[in-house]
């Protein structure tokens, strides 16, 4: 896998950047949605973001409305929901597509990573997770149902923490 650092990103607040903004840090990328049965994972994601920030982890949420219309809101509504309902402080991209013809370039790269069952390809549902090393290479993929604080996720994060 090539480095993700050159992949363009638009953040939820409209700011343009690249994945390179996170160079030198481990990143947990998660496609998120506000109206999904897995939405309570936001709480564990925020705990990870807070607990591991000083050790070099950034959690990056990528809102997506491609699964049963479970992220229908505007960027402003998404930001308000995440902040007030789950106290989310970690960065979020603008709403993007993770599959199909309009798949965002970030997910074009991430979909190539296989999970522990050997699956690679289209994102299967909200809250699928990827661990990206500080050099921008994706190193692990986890099922949507895998909790953010699952020992396997923690081990994958800790294996690539820079500090």
PyMOL commands that set and color helices and strands:
alter all, ss='L'
color gray80, all
select helices_A, chain A and resi 19-22+41-55+75-86+105-110+151-160
alter helices_A, ss='H'
color red, helices_A
select strands_A, chain A and resi 8-10+16-18+26-32+57-63+92-93+129-132+138-142
alter strands_A, ss='S'
color yellow, strands_A
deselect
rebuild
show_as cartoon
